[in-house]
Amino acid sequence: MDFALSTHLFVNERLSSHVLDQTLAAGFRTIEIFAARQHFDYYDANHVGDIAQWFKDHGISLHSVHAPLFSDTDWGRSGGLEISVASLERRHRIDSMEEIKRAVAVAEKLPFRYLVLHMGLPGEEFEIEKFDAAFTSLEHLNIFAKDLGVTILLENIPSELTAPERLLQFIRYTRMDLGICFDTGHAQMTGGVHAAFEALKDHIASTHVHDNRGEKDDHLVPFEGTIDWAETVRDFRSADNRFPVLFELRSYEPPMSILARLKEVRQKFEAIE
C-alpha cells in the first residue's frame, strides 16, 4: 500500500522545510498540502518558492493540494469568504473561483497532480440549481486547472449535495473529467464507509483517511473511532493500488506523537488480509 500524509496535521503552523522533513522522516513521500493561508500561504510567492525548492531538492512530486475553505488566515473568523462553488449567489461563486484559482496557480512553481475540492458547504441541502451553479464554476475551474496539469477531485463531505449518489449524478450530468477524493470519516457520518466506497470506487483517485465515532468530523487516527478498518482496507485493496492511503488527521496532541502512532497503524493495515 502507498501511504501518504496531508499537511492538515500541521495546519495550525506555517508550512516549512522543518514540517516537510518531519513528514519525510516518518516515511511519507506522497504528500498533500492543505491550502489554508495560515499554513500554506499561496498568496506569498516566496513561501511557495521555498516549498517548491524543498520538493525539488528531495526529488519528490507533490501529489495534491486541498483547495482553500476560507480566503483569510483564521478559518473565516476575520470575515474572510467561506468558499463555495455551488453558491446560488453569483458574486459569491465568482469570488470563490478566484480564490481557488490562486491556489491552483502555485502549480506554475510547485507542480501537483490533483486539486481536492469541496463542492458546496458541510450540511448543505440538495437543490438542482446548486448543481447548475457548481457546473458553471467547475467548467471554468477545470479548464484553468487542466492548463496547469492539474485534475480536480471532488470530495464526499457530510451534506446532501455531496452524498455519494449525488456526486455520481453530478459527474454523469456534467460529463466533465473529474475524479473523487474518498473521505472515510465523512463516509462514516453519512451512511457508512463500505456503501460509499462501493458507490464511488470507479472514480476514486485519492483518499482522506481518518476515523470518528459517526457523529463528529473528528479526524482521529485510525482505530480510535468506530470505522471497520479491516473491511475498509480490503475495499481499498480491491482497487488494485489505484490511489494512496492518505491520512488527513487533526492535531489533538503534538504532531510528532501522531506520526509515531501512524507507524503502528500502517503495520496494522498491512497485516489485514
N, C-alpha and C positions, 0 to 999 in steps of 0.2 A: 504494500500500500504506500502511496505517496502522501506523506503527512506534511501539512502546511500550517502557517500561522498568520492570522490577521493582527496588525499592529493595534487593533482595538484594545488589546490588553494593556497598552501603554497610552491610551488616548488622552489621559489627563496630564501627560508631559510632552514636551516638544520632541518630535521625531529627530533622532540624531544618529550618528555613526555608532555611538555607545549602545543605543537601543537595538540597532540592527546587528551589532556584534553579539549582543546577548542572545538574540534570536538565532543567529547562525551557530553560536556555541551550543545552543540547546538542540541542534540537529535539524533545523528547519532551513532549507534552501528555496522552498517555494513560499512566497510571501505576498500577502495582500496589504496594501496601505489604506488606512481609514482616513478619508479626506475630511476631517474636522479641523478647522483652521487653527485652533489652539494646539493641535498636534502636528498636522502637516499643512503648512500654510502655502497653498497653491497660488496665492497672490504674490508671494515673495520669490522672485527669480533666483536669488542667492540660495535660499533654502532648498528650492527644487534642484538647483545645480549641485549642491552639496550631496543631496541624497542620490542623485543620478551618478555622481562620481563614485559613491560607495558601491553601487551595484556594478559599475564598470570595473572598478578595482578588484572586485571579488568574482567576476565572471558569472554573475547571476542575472537572469532576466526576471523582471518584475511580472508576477502572474496577473495581478488585478489591483484595481483601485475601487474602493467603495465610494460611490458618489456622496457628496455632502448632503446632510439632512437639514442644516441651517446655514445661513450666509455669514453669521457672526462667529465670535470666538468663545461663546459660552452657552451653546445649546439654545439660542433664541432668547435668553433672559435679558439681553440688552436691546431687544427689539428687532433682531435680525429676522430675515424671511424664513419661514418654515417651508421647505421646498416641496412642491407637488407638481408633477407634470400632468396630473389629471384634474387640476382645479377647474371649476366652471367659470372662474374669473379670468378673462383673457390676460389682463395685466400681470396677475399672479403667475400664470403659466409662462409668460414671456420672461419674467424676472427669474423664475426657476430654471428655465432652459439656459439663460445666460450664465447663471451661477454654475450649473453643471458643465457647460462648455469651458468655463475657466479651469475646472478640474481636469477635464479631458485633455485640454491643451498642453498639460505638462508632458504628454506623450512626445512632444517635439524634442524635449531634452531627456525625458525618462520614459522610454518606450514600455508599454504594458499591453497585455493581451485582452483583458476583459474589464469593462466597467460594470459594477454591480449597482443596480438601481432599484429603489422603491417606487412602485407605480401607485402614487397616492399616499395616504397617511394611515397609521395604525387605527383600527376600529372603524374605518370608513365604510359606509353602506354602498351597495352596488346601485348604480344608475347607468343606463346605456349611454347617456350624454357624457358621462365621465370616460367611458371607453372612447368615444369620439374625440374628446379633449386630449386624452393620452395618445391616441393615434396621431393626431396633428403634431403633438410635441415630439413624439418618438420618431416620426418620419423625418423631422428636421434634425434631431439629435443623431439619428442613425447615420445619416449622410455625413455629418460633421465627424463622427467617431470613425467611420469607415475610412475616411480620407487620412486618418492618423493611424490606421492599422488596428483599431480597437473595435471589439464586438460587445454589444450591450447585452447584459444578462439581467432579466427581471427576477426579483427575489419574492418568494412567498412570505408575506407578512401577515400578522393577525388582523385581517379585515375581510369583509365580503368581497371587496373589489379585487383582492389578490388571492382569494382561495384557489387551490389547485385547479379546480374545474374552470374558474374564471380566467386564470392565466392561460390555460389551454385554449379556451374560447377566444381570447384576445389574439394569441399567436395565429390561430386559424383565420380569424376575422381580418387581421391586417395583412397576413402573408409576408410579414417582414422577417428578415434574417435575425431573429432574436433567440437567445438561449435562456436557460433557467439557472439561477443560483439557488440550490435547495438548502433551506434552513431547517435543521432538525428541531430546534427549540420552538420555532414558530409553528411547525407542523404539529408538534406535541400539543400545542394550545388550541389547535383548530381541526380536531378530528383524528389525530394520531399520525405518527411518522410513517408507518408502513403504507397506509392508504394513500397518503400524499405522495410518497415516493413512487408507488405503482402508477399513479396518475401522471406524474411528471417525468419519469425516468428517461424517456426517449429524447428529452430536450435538455437534460442536466449537463452543464459544462463545468460547474464548480459547486462548492458547498460552503455552508456555515455550520459548523458542528459545535453544539453546546447542549447543556441539559437544563431542565427545570422540573417543577412539580405539577405542571399542567395548568397553572393559574397565572403566574407572572413570568415575564420575559427576563429570567434571572441571569442567563448566560453563565451557567455553572460549568465546572469541569465535568466531563462525562463520568457517570456512575455516582454523582452526587444528587441526582434528581430521580425521576421515575421513568425515563425513556428505557425501553428494552434494547440495550446496546447489542446483544447477541443477534437479534433479529435485524437491527439496523445495519450492522457490519455485513451480515450475509446479503442484505439488499444491495449495499454498496458493491460488494464483490461480484454480484450478478451483472454489474455494468462493465465488467472487464477492465477495471482501472482507467475508465474514460475520464475521470475527474479526480482531483486530490481530496483528501480528508482534511479540510481546512478549519482549524479551531478558531472560533471567534468568541473570546471569553472576556468577562468583566473582572476588574482587579479589586476584589473584596479584600485582598491581602497583597503584600509585595509581589510584583510580577515574577521575581526570581523564584519565589516559593511555588507559584503556579507552574512555571516552566519545569521545575523539578518534578512536580506531580504528573505532568504530562508524559514524562518518560515511562512511568508505570502504566498510564492509560494506553500509550502506544503498544506496550508489551501485551496488555490485555486484549487489545484489538487484534493484534497479530495472532494471538493464541486461539481466537474464536474460529471454529471450523464450520 
